[in-house]
């Protein structure tokens, strides 16, 4: 009798082997479900259902912006060295989840080679930007010659809350390419994840949650760009919008027009690479993409310059 | 003199939870926000209050948001007695009342003579409303008659000024005490009963306010007199304010949905109400960057 029970238990354990996961938003260091209660289905190449992903609404955007605003000042006020350490730590945690990322990307249509190359590139990019936190001021700050008795100097400061519209692909590298310069700059962000390939973004949220990044600095919400871009581009408490030119032209125009309300900075980068490009020549595509992302000027774009006139006397 | 009425704390909690589920959206939300703004006692009660700060507060009371001239002004500003004259000089030609805390605010730890003088001074400077504190020490040691007499004497020197009695519910310990202090204050002549000074945590909470509202309802049923209610401290968001309004309507009825019988004592609430108001009108979530601090 006792033996039979054991074998029953084992079979039960086996059927429970893979529990489909419900992916959620990442707001203020927590994983709330979308307020809407709506979901869309993400399917593998073979049509198999992989996961339900939340269709977030303006209220999720509102909550995320609120969290980002609250967290921003303390992030910007950390020492540059400390911010570098925290960003570096993301790469450490990300490496531990290599396999999960690769599997998820392959499920969604990546070739294994492209997925692995992309994750390598992500790690390299994180370490690259982690190094910039305490150098950006030295390289780009300046002492300016002026024709009066003033010590005149300029330094970079954070702008505030940033709305990041992730490119569809490369799903992780593209998002990090837009995110990391902002983290270095001292901004806090609300990321609208890729609609077609949301899993790497959602898993990246889990990386953040277990790293040292303070709650609220990076918030990730999933859903339709056509539903999430209007509220974020109209939001008066968002200071910068970044995305890339693969975004639908009407939505890009909306970003530009609505941003006039509070003078948001709007940056649309050249289009990132498509999945076809990534899969057909992964080596060349990823290395070109990485090369263009490793650029400190991306940090300058999302900072503001403060110039101080300090009186001096003989 | 005052009966001790038992309070069902669990029942109160459940009632409050029920009130908080009401969905107030769109047009009704706009009306509620409009009402909340008209019911506001814009308050600054800091030791650091300078002339400039009070001047700024008065201007905010007159023109909550200059880009929207149609937005209603608040009910009153609430300041310390030595800032009443300044507030009066700015708000003289407006409908905004001047409320002043008095009676050795916030502790109330002084002699009756000094408390009375404090009130007389505020009234002579031009205060329309006096927010007094009760002697919690005396109340908690059972000297109810002393507390009653103090309120009655202060009411006398108030003259035409309205008297709001602050119970400081955060120091009273139990809902029974809150109910008892409410009954006592109303019998002694209070025009309003008010939860807190804002200096003690917890300040206004919904269960406490519900108990006070029920006391007002019972007092009205027995005497026919309508006493006002003012929750103060801790109400920072429009959502909270609307929940309070729902509770007032469902406990006391429409008569109390008026600035003459209900007030919010708050400072940061005003900006949130304005932000929500503009959000409802424009569909844009607002930023605190564009609203003045005071």
Interface residues (C-beta under 8 A of the other chain):
Chain A: X58 X61 X62 X65 X69 X231 X234 X235 X236 X237 X261 X262
Chain B: X283 X284 X285 X286 X287 X288 X289 X290
